[in-house]
Structures are given as C-alpha cells and as structure tokens.
Amino acid sequence: INLNQCPVQDPHFDRFLAQIKLDIQDQGWRIYDEKTHQGTLRHLSLRIGRRTGKILLTLVTRSWEIPGIEEQAEQWLNQYSNLSGVMLNLNRDRTNAILGKETRCIAGDEYIEEIFAGLRFQLRAETFFQIYTEQAEAMVEQILRWLQLEGTETLIDAYAGIGTLTLPLAKQVKKVIAIESQPQAVEQAITNAHINHITNVECLTGKVEEVLPNLNLDAEQIDLVVLDPPRKGCDLTVLEQLRILKPKKLIYVSCNPATLARDLKILCADQVFKLERWQPFDFFPQTVHVETLVLLSSKVD
C-alpha cells in the first residue's frame, strides 16, 4: 500500500517517506516480491530517537550490490539534517522476517542516540528497544516504586537486551547481573554502561535457561530478579531455577498475557511466589497488544 504518512508512527518520518520513495524509484532499484522471491529492495526502515530527534535509515536488501547506493546515501545525509546514518541490512532468505543478520553502514553513523530514564543509549538498526519511550519510562518508574530499593541489593536482569532496564536499575542497587543471548546486544549494553559511567553491571552472554542454572553465585544472595522475555515467555528451566533461587522480589515484564499466565502459574505453585501487584501499559495504541508488569514476592520460610 503506497502511503506517504502513517497516523500511528512518529510524524517526523512523514517528510522522509514521499521523497525517499521517489529517490528509490529514480534509482531503478527493484522492489522485492515475497511470492516470487525476485527483486532487491525488501524494506525501508526508519528509527528515531524520541528525545534526540536523530533518525537512522536502513534499507533491507537481498544483495550488497546496490548501484548508486553510496552516492544516494550521501545525498540523503546532506538533504536531511536530523538523519544520522544510512545502513544496509542483508536478508537473502525466503522469509517474511524483516531483518537479516548482517548490517553495514553506508554513510554517517551506525547508530542514533536516545535519552531514556535520564541515561544515554546508543541504538543500532537491529537493536530491540521499546518504541514508546514515554511509556517505557513510566514502566521503569513503576518498577522503582514497587521495589523500594535501598542500594544494597544484588539483581539479576534476565533477557537484558542492550540494558534498557538493567542500567536504570543499576543506578539504584549494589550490583546487576545481566543475561542476554545476542552477542551484539551484550556489546551494546556494555557500551551503554560505559557511556553512562555505570560500573556495577556484569554482562553475561548466553541463553537464560543455560546461564542461570550455572551462575557461580558463591554465597551471594540474589535479592531481586527482573524478567523481560520474548512473546513465547520463559523456558521451563528458567522458571524452575527461579523457584530454587527464591529472590525476595521478582518483576516480570510481559508482552503476551497468555504466556504470562502460564509462567505465573508455575512460579506461584505451592505458594513459592505470591502475586502481589500487576499493571498493564499501553505500549501499542490502536492495537490489541498490551504490556503487563507483574510483581511477585517469595514466601518467607
């Protein structure tokens, strides 16, 4: 559907769409057909820092060889003052997944900066980051209100990503152990911690279900755990390990009420954990999707 604006996305994108589509047409780049698996240009992705106004433009293509892309990228940078960089993402697979695994910077910077919860974050083309900055900040504030941190706690942040929750919480506790499966996200989390002069975070790379049972905690007490899993929820191994660790408080952030209910049933079995509070957040206006924040406490022996 040939649109030049979208009412539910950031309005700063609107001035890009019409002209960039004309430029693509003038360049003669063939648009990808998902049915025939023919054509080169699959997607046009725009990412914006809600607080900084900086934009990253990414073309998802089936080939690195795009005639005239370097010259066109430089022209876009000169034309749009808030455009920070132009990227190419390679996706050769016969799939409806948007992004492939490789991304290259064609012109400008390979990231934009965003200010979130008073901290500076670098966001790349393939980085997962909540698109509704204001609501994500409201959720962080709710977490802090619920936890009533004293600065002496040790916290595990599972499915930590680039440190979206890790870093704001690290400012309020003694230590955070962050677990994330994607090496690129771990690298960015370390970079973002360094940018914000945060030194009490230990970043571990691996699947949560593999890393959590093998943590060398010695006598260290885990006071708090934060879970922010994908839509499929937590692996059973993760839930079983949390029932063994029994942190005093557990925060679960879910984007799928069905898997949240399934996981809470396991965590709360035999009253190992007690459901204390829950709060939905509308991260995706005009859709049926909802983000849910849950607070659990462990049973006192």
C-alpha positions as CSV (number, residue, x, y, z in Angstrom):
1,I,0.0,0.0,0.0
2,N,1.6,3.2,-1.2
3,L,1.5,5.5,1.9
4,N,3.2,8.8,2.5
5,Q,2.2,9.1,6.1
6,C,1.1,6.8,9.0
7,P,-1.0,8.2,11.9
8,V,0.5,5.9,14.5
9,Q,4.1,6.4,13.8
10,D,6.3,9.4,14.7
11,P,5.3,12.3,12.5
12,H,8.9,13.2,11.8
13,F,9.0,10.2,9.4
14,D,6.3,11.7,7.1
15,R,8.6,14.2,5.5
16,F,11.0,11.4,4.6
17,L,8.6,8.9,3.0
18,A,7.4,10.6,-0.2
19,Q,10.8,11.9,-1.2
20,I,12.8,8.8,-0.4
21,K,10.3,6.6,-2.3
22,L,10.7,8.9,-5.3
23,D,14.5,8.6,-5.0
24,I,14.3,4.8,-4.9
25,Q,12.1,4.9,-8.0
26,D,14.5,7.2,-9.8
27,Q,17.4,4.9,-8.9
28,G,15.6,2.0,-10.5
29,W,16.0,-0.4,-7.6
30,R,13.6,-3.3,-8.0
31,I,11.2,-3.8,-5.1
32,Y,11.1,-7.3,-3.6
33,D,8.2,-9.6,-4.4
34,E,7.7,-12.1,-1.5
35,K,5.7,-14.6,-3.7
36,T,8.3,-14.9,-6.5
37,H,11.4,-14.1,-4.3
38,Q,12.5,-11.6,-7.0
39,G,13.6,-8.0,-6.6
40,T,16.3,-6.4,-4.5
41,L,14.8,-3.9,-2.0
42,R,12.8,-5.6,0.7
43,H,12.1,-2.9,3.3
44,L,12.7,0.7,4.2
45,S,13.2,1.1,8.0
46,L,13.3,4.4,9.9
47,R,14.3,4.6,13.6
48,I,14.1,7.8,15.6
49,G,15.3,8.9,19.0
50,R,12.2,10.3,20.5
51,R,14.2,12.6,22.7
52,T,17.1,13.4,20.4
53,G,15.2,13.6,17.1
54,K,18.0,11.8,15.3
55,I,17.0,9.3,12.6
56,L,18.6,6.1,11.2
57,L,17.6,4.9,7.8
58,T,18.0,1.3,6.9
59,L,17.4,-0.4,3.5
60,V,16.8,-4.2,3.8
61,T,18.0,-5.8,0.6
62,R,18.8,-9.2,-1.0
63,S,22.2,-8.1,-2.1
64,W,25.1,-5.8,-1.0
65,E,25.4,-4.7,-4.6
66,I,23.0,-1.7,-4.9
67,P,24.0,0.5,-7.8
68,G,24.4,4.1,-6.8
69,I,23.7,3.5,-3.1
70,E,26.8,5.3,-1.7
71,E,26.0,8.5,-3.7
72,Q,22.3,8.4,-2.8
73,A,23.1,7.8,0.9
74,E,25.4,10.9,1.0
75,Q,22.7,12.9,-0.8
76,W,20.2,11.9,1.9
77,L,22.6,12.9,4.7
78,N,23.0,16.3,3.1
79,Q,19.3,16.7,2.5
80,Y,18.1,15.8,6.0
81,S,19.8,17.5,8.9
82,N,18.5,15.1,11.5
83,L,19.5,11.9,9.6
84,S,22.4,10.4,11.4
85,G,23.2,7.4,9.2
86,V,22.2,5.2,6.3
87,M,22.5,1.4,6.7
88,L,22.2,-1.7,4.5
89,N,20.8,-4.9,6.1
90,L,21.2,-8.1,4.1
91,N,18.3,-10.6,4.1
92,R,18.6,-13.2,1.4
93,D,16.3,-15.7,3.0
94,R,12.8,-16.7,1.6
95,T,11.1,-15.4,4.7
96,N,8.7,-12.6,5.9
97,A,11.1,-11.7,8.7
98,I,12.1,-8.1,8.3
99,L,15.9,-8.0,9.2
100,G,18.7,-10.3,8.2
101,K,21.8,-11.0,10.4
102,E,24.3,-8.6,8.7
103,T,24.2,-4.8,8.7
104,R,26.6,-2.4,7.1
105,C,26.9,1.4,7.5
106,I,26.9,3.1,4.1
107,A,27.1,6.7,5.2
108,G,27.2,8.7,8.5
109,D,26.9,7.0,11.9
110,E,25.9,3.4,12.5
111,Y,23.7,4.3,15.5
112,I,21.5,7.0,16.9
113,E,21.4,8.2,20.5
114,E,18.3,8.2,22.6
115,I,17.8,9.6,26.1
116,F,15.9,7.1,28.3
117,A,15.2,7.3,32.1
118,G,17.9,10.1,32.3
119,L,20.5,7.9,30.6
120,R,22.1,8.0,27.1
121,F,21.6,4.9,24.9
122,Q,23.1,4.0,21.5
123,L,20.6,2.3,19.2
124,R,21.6,0.5,16.1
125,A,19.4,-0.6,13.1
126,E,18.8,-4.1,14.5
127,T,18.6,-3.2,18.2
128,F,15.5,-4.1,20.1
129,F,14.2,-1.1,22.0
130,Q,10.7,-0.1,23.1
131,I,9.4,2.2,20.5
132,Y,7.2,4.1,23.0
133,T,9.9,5.8,25.1
134,E,7.5,7.7,27.4
135,Q,5.5,4.6,28.4
136,A,8.7,2.6,28.9
137,E,9.9,5.3,31.2
138,A,6.6,5.1,33.1
139,M,7.1,1.4,33.5
140,V,10.6,1.9,34.9
141,E,9.2,4.4,37.4
142,Q,6.6,1.9,38.5
143,I,9.2,-0.8,38.9
144,L,11.2,1.5,41.2
145,R,8.2,2.4,43.2
146,W,7.3,-1.3,43.7
147,L,10.8,-2.4,44.6
148,Q,11.7,0.4,47.1
149,L,15.4,-0.1,46.6
150,E,17.9,0.6,49.3
151,G,21.1,0.4,47.3
152,T,22.4,-2.8,48.9
153,E,20.6,-5.3,46.6
154,T,22.0,-7.7,44.0
155,L,19.7,-8.1,41.0
156,I,19.6,-10.4,38.0
157,D,18.2,-9.0,34.8
158,A,17.3,-11.8,32.5
159,Y,16.7,-11.2,28.8
160,A,18.5,-7.9,29.4
161,G,18.9,-6.7,25.8
162,I,21.0,-3.5,25.5
163,G,20.4,-2.6,29.1
164,T,17.0,-0.9,28.8
165,L,16.0,-2.0,32.3
166,T,19.5,-3.0,33.5
167,L,21.1,0.4,33.5
168,P,18.3,2.5,35.2
169,L,18.1,-0.2,37.9
170,A,21.9,-0.4,38.3
171,K,21.9,3.2,39.5
172,Q,19.8,2.1,42.4
173,V,21.3,-1.2,43.6
174,K,24.7,-2.6,44.6
175,K,25.1,-4.9,41.6
176,V,23.3,-6.2,38.5
177,I,24.0,-9.5,36.7
178,A,22.6,-9.0,33.1
179,I,22.0,-12.1,30.9
180,E,21.4,-11.8,27.2
181,S,21.6,-14.3,24.3
182,Q,22.5,-12.0,21.5
183,P,26.2,-11.0,21.5
184,Q,25.6,-7.8,19.6
185,A,23.1,-6.7,22.3
186,V,25.5,-7.6,25.1
187,E,28.2,-5.5,23.3
188,Q,25.8,-2.5,23.2
189,A,24.8,-3.0,26.8
190,I,28.5,-2.8,27.8
191,T,28.9,0.3,25.6
192,N,25.8,2.0,27.1
193,A,27.0,1.3,30.6
194,H,30.4,2.8,29.8
195,I,28.7,5.9,28.2
196,N,26.8,6.5,31.4
197,H,29.7,5.7,33.8
198,I,27.9,2.7,35.3
199,T,30.4,0.1,36.6
200,N,28.3,-2.2,38.8
201,V,26.9,-4.4,35.9
202,E,28.2,-7.8,35.0
203,C,27.1,-8.7,31.4
204,L,26.8,-12.5,30.6
205,T,26.2,-13.8,27.0
206,G,24.0,-16.8,26.6
207,K,20.5,-18.2,26.8
208,V,18.9,-17.5,30.1
209,E,18.0,-21.2,30.5
210,E,21.6,-22.1,30.1
211,V,23.3,-19.3,32.0
212,L,21.0,-19.0,35.1
213,P,21.5,-22.6,36.4
214,N,25.3,-22.3,36.1
215,L,25.8,-18.9,37.7
216,N,28.7,-19.0,40.2
217,L,27.0,-17.1,42.9
218,D,29.0,-18.4,45.9
219,A,27.3,-17.1,49.0
220,E,25.9,-14.1,47.2
221,Q,22.2,-13.5,47.9
222,I,20.1,-12.7,44.9
223,D,17.6,-10.2,46.2
224,L,15.8,-9.3,43.0
225,V,15.1,-10.8,39.5
226,V,13.7,-8.9,36.5
227,L,12.3,-11.0,33.6
228,D,11.5,-9.4,30.2
229,P,11.2,-12.5,27.9
230,P,10.0,-12.6,24.3
231,R,6.4,-13.3,23.4
232,K,6.9,-17.1,23.9
233,G,7.6,-16.5,27.6
234,C,10.2,-18.2,29.8
235,D,11.8,-21.6,29.3
236,L,10.6,-24.1,32.0
237,T,14.3,-24.4,33.1
238,V,14.3,-20.7,33.9
239,L,11.1,-20.9,36.0
240,E,12.3,-24.0,37.9
241,Q,15.7,-22.3,38.7
242,L,13.9,-19.2,39.9
243,R,11.8,-21.3,42.3
244,I,15.2,-22.6,43.7
245,L,16.8,-19.2,43.9
246,K,13.7,-17.7,45.5
247,P,14.7,-14.0,45.2
248,K,12.8,-11.7,47.7
249,K,11.1,-10.0,44.8
250,L,10.6,-10.8,41.1
251,I,9.5,-8.4,38.4
252,Y,8.0,-10.0,35.2
253,V,7.5,-7.8,32.1
254,S,5.3,-9.5,29.5
255,C,4.1,-8.6,26.0
256,N,1.9,-11.7,25.9
257,P,-0.8,-12.2,28.5
258,A,-1.2,-15.9,27.6
259,T,2.4,-16.9,28.3
260,L,2.5,-14.6,31.3
261,A,-0.5,-16.5,32.8
262,R,1.2,-19.9,32.0
263,D,4.5,-18.8,33.6
264,L,2.9,-17.3,36.7
265,K,1.0,-20.5,37.4
266,I,4.3,-22.3,37.5
267,L,6.1,-19.7,39.6
268,C,3.3,-19.5,42.1
269,A,2.7,-23.2,42.5
270,D,2.8,-24.4,46.1
271,Q,3.0,-20.7,47.1
272,V,6.7,-20.4,46.4
273,F,5.9,-17.0,45.0
274,K,3.0,-14.8,45.7
275,L,1.4,-12.4,43.1
276,E,1.5,-9.0,44.7
277,R,0.7,-6.4,42.0
278,W,0.2,-6.1,38.3
279,Q,-0.2,-3.1,36.0
280,P,-0.9,-3.1,32.2
281,F,0.8,-0.5,30.0
282,D,-0.5,0.5,26.6
283,F,2.7,0.5,24.5
284,F,0.9,0.0,21.2
285,P,-2.0,2.4,20.9
286,Q,-4.7,1.4,18.3
287,T,-3.8,-2.3,18.6
288,V,-4.9,-5.2,20.8
289,H,-1.4,-5.6,22.3
290,V,-0.7,-4.8,25.9
291,E,2.5,-4.8,28.0
292,T,1.9,-6.2,31.6
293,L,4.1,-5.5,34.6
294,V,3.9,-8.0,37.5
295,L,5.4,-8.0,41.0
296,L,5.9,-11.3,42.8
297,S,7.4,-11.9,46.3
298,S,8.8,-15.2,47.6
299,K,7.3,-16.9,50.5
300,V,9.1,-16.3,53.8
301,D,10.3,-19.6,55.3
